[in-house]
Amino acid sequence: MTSPLAALRAAARPCLRVLCAAGLTLLLAACNQATLQQASHAPPRPQYPAITDRAHKIPAIDAGTIDPKYLKQRVRYATQHPPGTIVVDPYARFLYLVQESGFAMRYGVGVGRDGFGWSGTADIRRKAQWPTWTPPSAMIARQPELEKYRAGMGAGIENPLGARALYLFQNGKDTLYRIHGTNEPESIGKNVSSGCIRLLNQDVIDLFDRVPVGSRVVVVSEQEARAASSAEANLRTPAEVSR
């Protein structure tokens, strides 16, 4: 004969199994939720990883170093300039490479500080990979410590022209202005240069590969920049970030 205690234990077993199964389900759900939360807080894949280019090492760029709007992006862009034209807006600190169908590849840039800016039209007559930097005489006069580079500073990550340089000419004459790389990512989006247009090294390599010698470069005036900014705002959609 089964004792009342044994009968009670037998009756309780199915309930215990159900409770254990429910508890295990809740535990697994909690683990999965924790995993999802951990994954959602994982750091994003860097847009500018470290690369080695022609034996030169270019370091990765910390995402927190630069305002996200200055990252390379494909955006809608209303302009009268034909595809292949480079348009520089020194007031918004953007460089646009005009593309087909109302789009442009947009890069953040550092531009000339007060007294060193310029506007107008030029064309690219020369392209150089890891160029030599030769400071102009006027710059050496302002900064005598650059005298040692009068004959040129060799290629390298410390070179102010960075990984690439596009040389701008007007009416067949060298303007001495360049579109070039920089090893100072914190300068992007600021007025810091002596008139040249600087991009992140990773970005200037990308631009260099997209534009041939002979490409037209337009550096807009403040009035033109305001009009372009208004037109872009009317077309604004979520940017397609290109990695």
C-alpha positions in Angstrom: 0.0 0.0 0.0 1.4 3.4 -1.0 1.9 5.8 1.9 0.3 9.3 1.7 3.8 10.9 1.6 4.9 8.7 -1.4 1.6 9.5 -3.2 2.2 13.2 -2.6 5.7 13.0 -4.0 4.6 11.1 -7.0 1.9 13.7 -7.7 4.4 16.6 -7.3 7.0 15.2 -9.9 5.1 16.4 -13.0 4.7 19.9 -11.5 8.4 20.0 -10.7 9.3 18.9 -14.2 7.1 21.7 -15.6 8.6 24.3 -13.2 12.1 23.2 -14.1 11.4 23.3 -17.8 9.9 26.8 -17.4 12.8 27.9 -15.3 15.3 26.7 -17.9 13.4 28.4 -20.7 13.5 31.7 -18.7 17.2 31.2 -18.1 17.9 30.6 -21.7 15.8 33.6 -22.7 17.7 35.8 -20.3 21.0 34.5 -21.7 19.9 35.2 -25.2 18.7 38.7 -24.2 22.1 39.4 -22.5 23.9 38.2 -25.7 21.7 40.5 -27.9 22.4 43.4 -25.6 26.1 42.7 -25.6 26.1 42.5 -29.4 24.1 45.7 -29.7 26.8 47.5 -27.8 29.7 46.0 -29.8 31.9 48.7 -31.4 31.0 49.4 -35.0 33.3 48.3 -37.8 35.7 51.2 -38.4 35.3 53.0 -41.7 38.9 53.9 -41.7 41.0 50.8 -40.7 44.8 50.8 -40.7 46.2 50.0 -44.1 49.6 49.6 -45.7 50.1 51.5 -48.9 53.2 51.3 -51.0 55.2 50.1 -47.9 53.9 53.0 -45.8 51.6 52.2 -42.8 48.6 54.4 -42.4 47.1 54.1 -38.9 43.4 53.5 -38.2 41.3 56.5 -37.4 39.4 56.5 -34.1 35.7 57.1 -34.8 35.5 59.6 -32.0 38.2 61.8 -33.5 36.1 63.2 -36.3 32.5 64.5 -36.6 30.4 61.8 -38.4 29.2 64.2 -41.0 32.7 64.5 -42.3 33.0 60.7 -43.0 33.0 59.7 -46.7 29.4 59.5 -47.9 27.4 59.2 -51.1 24.8 61.9 -51.0 22.2 63.5 -53.2 23.8 66.7 -54.7 22.2 69.3 -57.0 24.7 71.0 -59.2 25.1 72.3 -62.7 28.6 70.8 -62.9 29.0 67.6 -64.9 30.0 64.3 -63.4 33.7 64.0 -62.7 33.9 67.6 -61.4 35.4 68.2 -58.0 33.5 70.9 -56.1 35.0 72.2 -52.8 32.8 74.1 -50.3 35.4 75.6 -47.9 32.6 77.0 -45.7 30.9 73.7 -45.0 34.3 72.0 -45.2 33.1 69.4 -47.8 34.6 68.2 -51.1 32.1 66.7 -53.6 33.0 64.5 -56.5 30.0 64.9 -58.8 28.5 61.6 -60.0 25.7 60.6 -62.3 21.9 60.9 -61.5 22.1 63.7 -59.0 24.6 62.1 -56.6 28.1 62.9 -55.4 30.7 61.3 -53.2 31.2 63.7 -50.3 34.4 63.9 -48.2 35.1 66.0 -45.2 38.1 68.4 -45.6 40.3 70.8 -43.7 40.7 74.2 -45.6 42.6 77.4 -45.4 42.5 79.5 -42.2 41.7 83.1 -42.3 43.7 84.9 -44.9 44.7 81.8 -46.7 41.5 80.7 -48.4 40.8 81.0 -52.1 38.0 80.4 -54.6 37.9 79.8 -58.4 38.4 77.2 -61.0 41.4 75.0 -61.6 42.3 71.7 -63.2 44.4 68.8 -62.0 47.6 68.7 -64.0 49.6 66.3 -61.9 48.9 63.4 -59.5 51.5 62.0 -57.1 51.5 59.0 -54.7 53.4 59.7 -51.5 54.8 63.0 -52.8 57.7 65.1 -51.7 56.7 68.2 -49.9 58.6 71.4 -50.7 57.4 74.4 -48.6 57.1 77.7 -50.6 59.6 80.4 -49.8 56.8 82.5 -48.3 56.0 79.8 -45.8 59.7 79.4 -44.9 59.8 83.1 -44.3 56.9 82.8 -41.8 58.3 79.6 -40.3 62.1 79.6 -40.4 62.2 76.2 -38.8 61.1 74.8 -42.3 64.4 76.0 -43.9 65.7 72.5 -43.7 63.0 71.3 -46.1 63.7 73.9 -48.7 65.0 71.2 -51.0 62.0 69.0 -50.1 60.8 66.6 -47.5 60.7 62.9 -48.5 57.6 60.7 -48.6 56.3 59.3 -45.4 53.4 59.4 -42.9 54.9 62.6 -41.3 55.0 64.4 -44.7 52.3 67.2 -44.7 51.0 66.1 -48.1 50.2 62.6 -46.8 49.6 59.7 -49.1 48.5 61.5 -52.2 48.5 64.9 -53.8 46.5 66.5 -56.7 48.2 69.6 -58.1 46.0 72.4 -59.1 46.8 74.7 -62.1 45.0 77.8 -63.5 45.7 78.9 -67.0 48.6 76.4 -67.2 50.3 77.9 -64.1 50.8 76.0 -60.8 48.7 77.7 -58.2 50.8 76.1 -55.4 47.5 74.8 -54.0 47.0 71.1 -53.5 44.3 68.6 -52.6 46.2 66.2 -50.4 46.2 63.8 -47.5 46.9 64.5 -43.8 48.0 62.6 -40.8 46.0 64.9 -38.5 42.4 63.6 -38.6 41.4 66.1 -36.0 42.0 68.9 -38.5 39.2 67.7 -40.8 36.2 70.0 -40.7 38.4 73.0 -39.6 40.1 76.0 -41.1 43.7 75.1 -40.5 45.8 74.9 -43.7 47.7 77.5 -45.7 45.1 77.3 -48.4 45.4 73.7 -49.5 42.5 71.2 -49.2 43.3 68.3 -46.9 41.5 65.0 -46.6 42.1 61.9 -44.4 44.8 59.8 -46.0 42.3 56.9 -46.6 39.9 59.4 -48.3 42.5 61.0 -50.5 43.6 57.6 -51.8 39.9 56.9 -52.6 39.6 60.2 -54.4 42.9 59.8 -56.2 41.8 56.6 -57.7 38.5 58.1 -59.0 39.7 61.2 -60.8 42.1 61.4 -63.8 44.6 64.2 -64.7 42.7 66.9 -66.4 39.7 66.8 -64.0 38.1 70.2 -63.2 38.1 71.6 -59.6 35.8 74.3 -58.5 36.3 76.0 -55.2 33.0 77.9 -54.5 32.6 81.4 -53.0 30.6 81.9 -49.8 27.5 83.0 -51.8 27.7 79.9 -54.0 28.2 77.8 -50.9 25.1 79.1 -49.2 23.0 78.4 -52.3 24.4 74.9 -52.7 23.8 74.2 -49.0 20.1 75.2 -49.3 19.7 73.0 -52.4 21.3 70.0 -50.7 19.0 70.4 -47.7 16.0 70.1 -49.9 17.3 66.9 -51.4 18.6 65.4 -48.1 17.9 61.7 -47.6 19.8 59.2 -45.3 23.4 59.1 -46.7 24.7 55.9 -48.2 28.0 55.4 -46.3 30.6 53.8 -48.5 33.2 51.7 -46.8 
